[in-house]
Amino acid sequence: MRLIQKTTNQNSILPIEEFFSDELTENVPSNSVEVSRFIVRHNDRRQSLLAKIKLISAGLAYTFKKNLDPILGVIEPSFERDLRIMKIPIRRIAEPKLISAYNDQNLGIEIDKQGLRDRLGETELKHMTMATGSYIFWGNHPPIDTIPHQGEN
């Protein structure tokens, strides 16, 4: 998963602005953020959902810490369902359509940050912390120090 922050650079556009320009009714402000490349694969559906919860929690914690808003996403319909299962308040802002760059059906969403704040409460939000620049590895990834650097064997 990556988070793409919109900047004040006039050439800065988020993927949702590119793929759903006709569906967006308002300009996307700077300081907005888009959840991108949210990919979790696991044979066990429960483990997959747990990994998704950990990743989205870390991403949302970052948006709260950095005061980024709105939180947008170009996602697959199945992930929209997962977000609803996780009780993350979302609003669909664009219906599913084929995004040729992703070779898949995707739709546009906005996460209701205030609704999430109201549902979780300030105490829970304080526990959703993630240090800036840290990473979460999930699954069968080798520790970073065991991956050979270019030119090493």
C-alpha positions in Angstrom: 0.0 0.0 0.0 1.1 3.5 -0.6 -0.4 6.9 0.2 -0.1 9.6 -2.5 -0.4 13.1 -1.1 -1.6 15.9 -3.3 0.7 18.9 -3.3 0.3 22.5 -4.2 2.2 22.0 -7.4 -0.3 22.8 -10.2 0.8 19.7 -12.1 0.0 17.4 -9.1 -3.0 15.2 -9.8 -4.1 12.1 -8.0 -5.0 8.9 -9.9 -8.6 9.4 -9.0 -8.5 12.8 -10.7 -7.1 11.2 -13.8 -9.4 8.1 -14.0 -12.6 9.7 -12.7 -12.4 13.3 -13.8 -15.9 13.4 -15.2 -17.4 11.9 -11.9 -15.7 14.3 -9.5 -18.0 17.2 -8.7 -15.4 19.3 -6.8 -11.7 20.0 -7.2 -9.5 17.8 -5.1 -7.7 20.1 -2.7 -4.0 20.0 -1.8 -3.4 18.2 1.4 -5.7 15.4 0.2 -4.4 11.8 0.0 -5.1 8.8 -2.0 -4.8 5.2 -0.9 -3.0 3.4 -3.8 -1.8 -0.1 -4.6 -3.5 -1.7 -1.7 -2.8 -5.3 -2.5 -3.0 -8.2 0.0 -2.8 -11.8 -1.2 -3.1 -14.8 1.2 -4.7 -18.2 0.8 -6.4 -17.9 4.1 -9.2 -15.3 3.9 -9.0 -14.5 7.6 -5.3 -13.8 7.4 -5.9 -11.7 4.3 -8.5 -9.6 6.1 -6.3 -9.3 9.2 -3.4 -8.0 7.0 -5.8 -5.5 5.3 -6.9 -4.3 8.7 -3.3 -3.7 9.8 -2.4 -2.0 6.6 -5.4 0.3 6.5 -5.1 1.1 10.2 -1.5 2.2 9.6 -2.4 4.3 6.6 -5.3 5.9 8.4 -3.1 6.6 11.5 -0.7 8.4 9.2 -3.5 10.6 7.7 -4.7 11.6 11.2 -1.1 12.3 12.3 -0.4 14.4 9.2 -3.9 16.0 9.1 -4.5 14.8 5.5 -8.0 15.2 4.2 -9.9 14.1 2.2 -8.9 10.5 2.0 -9.6 9.1 -1.5 -9.1 5.8 -3.3 -9.4 4.1 -6.6 -10.3 0.5 -5.5 -11.7 -2.8 -6.7 -15.3 -3.5 -5.7 -14.2 -6.3 -3.5 -12.1 -3.9 -1.4 -15.1 -1.6 -1.1 -16.9 -4.6 0.5 -13.9 -5.3 2.8 -13.9 -1.6 4.0 -17.6 -1.9 4.9 -16.9 -5.2 6.7 -14.1 -3.3 8.7 -16.8 -0.7 9.4 -14.7 2.1 7.8 -17.2 4.8 6.7 -16.9 5.3 3.0 -18.8 7.1 0.3 -18.7 5.9 -3.3 -17.9 8.9 -5.5 -17.6 7.1 -8.8 -19.2 3.9 -10.1 -17.1 0.9 -11.2 -15.6 1.1 -14.7 -12.7 -0.4 -16.5 -9.4 1.4 -15.7 -7.2 0.3 -18.6 -4.0 1.2 -16.7 -5.0 -1.3 -14.0 -6.6 -3.8 -16.4 -9.5 -4.1 -13.9 -12.8 -2.7 -12.8 -12.3 0.0 -10.2 -14.5 2.6 -8.5 -13.8 5.8 -6.6 -14.3 6.3 -2.9 -13.8 8.8 -0.1 -13.2 7.7 3.5 -15.4 9.7 5.9 -12.6 10.8 8.2 -14.9 12.6 10.6 -17.2 9.6 10.7 -14.3 7.4 11.5 -13.2 9.7 14.2 -16.7 9.7 15.7 -17.0 6.0 15.5 -13.6 5.2 17.0 -13.2 8.1 19.5 -10.1 10.0 20.4 -8.7 7.3 22.7 -8.7 4.7 20.0 -7.3 7.1 17.4 -4.3 7.7 19.7 -3.6 4.0 19.7 -3.7 3.9 15.9 -0.2 5.2 15.7 2.6 4.5 13.2 5.9 6.2 13.1 6.6 8.1 9.9 8.9 6.2 7.7 8.3 2.8 9.2 7.2 -0.3 7.3 5.0 -3.2 8.0 6.0 -6.5 6.4 3.3 -9.2 6.3 3.7 -12.7 4.9 6.7 -14.5 3.5 8.9 -11.5 2.9 12.5 -12.1 4.0 13.9 -9.5 6.5 15.4 -6.6 4.6 18.9 -7.3 5.9 18.9 -10.8 4.3 18.1 -9.5 0.8 21.4 -9.4 -1.2 22.4 -6.0 -2.5 23.2 -5.5 -6.2 26.5 -7.1 -7.0 26.5 -9.4 -3.9 25.9 -13.1 -3.9 
